[in-house]
Amino acid sequence: MRILVIDDEAAIRAGLQIFLERRHSVGLASSATEGIDAIQQKNPDAILLDMHMEGGNGDVVLDYLVKNSLNIPVIVTSAFSTEVIHKKFAAESEKWVHLRKPIDLKKLTEILDSFANAREAP
């Protein structure tokens, strides 16, 4: 799968890239704006999205996905609750998963596997 990691922390992007590249193609973006550009250029199969970033929070990316009817599964990563996001995007929240930071890599793998299995199902 093509995974896009959008996070403003370089160490998190680098760590996720090393982990994910064992099984996936990985793109990186350090801001919401870069993330939207990468979505347009790379057409990812799934997105790991930090909610609290400098230069635009993750909800900017979620707004973009909704407004453009892009059905890309998203793993929202945050050390904080995403209750506000679930309320704002209630119709979309079924395909968006919240994964608290620090990221549990086993859980991340399980979620990505479930996304891959859903893509392969007829």
N, C-alpha and C positions, 0 to 999 in steps of 0.2 A: 504494500500500500504506500501511497504518497502521503506523508504526514507533514503538516506545517506547524511549527512551534512558534507561537507569538508570545514573547516575554521580554521585558525590559532588563532583566538581570542576565548579564553575559554568562555567569557561571552556571545558571540553570539551563540556559540554551545549550551551552557546551556539553553539560552532563547528559541532558536528554538526547542530544545528537549522538553522542558516543553510545548510549544505551540503545537507542532506537535503530541506528544504522546496521545493527546486527541482522535485522529482519525487514527493514523498511527503507524507502527512499525518504530523506528528511530535508525539508526546507526550513529556513530560519528567518524570523523577522523580530526586530527589537521595539516596534511600536505598532499602534493600531493602523497608522497610515501605511507603514511598510507591510503590515499584514494584509491589508486590503489589496495593495499592489501585487503581493505574492499570490493571493487567491485568484486574481485576474490572470496572472501569467502562468501559474503552475497547476491550477485546477486540482487542489488536494483532495484526497479521499477522506481525510479526517483532520481536525484542527485541535491542537492543545493551546488553550487561550488563557493567559493571565488576565484577571479582571482589574487589577490595580497597577496601572503603568503610567509613567510620565509621558506626556504627549498624547493623551487620549486613552481612556479606559477601554477595557474589553467590550463594554456595551456598544461602543462605536462599531466594532466588527460585527457584533450580533445584529445591530440595526441594519448594517449593510447586507448581511445574509438574508434577513427577512425581506427587506425592500427589493432585493433582486431574486427572490424565490429560489435561493440556492439551498439545496437539500444536502448539506454537508454536516455529518455528525461532529459535534464539538464536545471536547472535554474541557470544562471550565475549571481552571486551577486557581485557587485562592486560599490564603490562610484564614479568610473571613467567611462568614455565611453569605450565601448567594440568594437569600430569600427575596430580596428586592428584584433580582434578575428573574427569578421564577415567576414573580407576580407580573412584571413588565412583559415578559415573553411567554405567558402561560401556554399559548397555543403551540409554541415551538419547543417547550421544555422537555417533551418526550424524547427528542433526539439529542438533547444536550445533557451531559452527565457532569456532576460536580465532583471534583477530586481535590480534597484538602491538601494544602502544602504543610509539611514536606510531603512530596509525592511518594506514595507507596508503589514501587516499580512492579511488584507482582500484580497489584490491582490494576495498574495502568495496562499491563500486558493482557489481563483478562478482558478489560474494556475494549482494547484495540482488536483482540481476537473476536469479540462479539460483533464489532463493526464489520470486520472482514467476512465473518460468516453471514451476516445480514446482506452484504453486497453480493455474495455468491448464491444466495437462495433465489429460486425462480420467482 
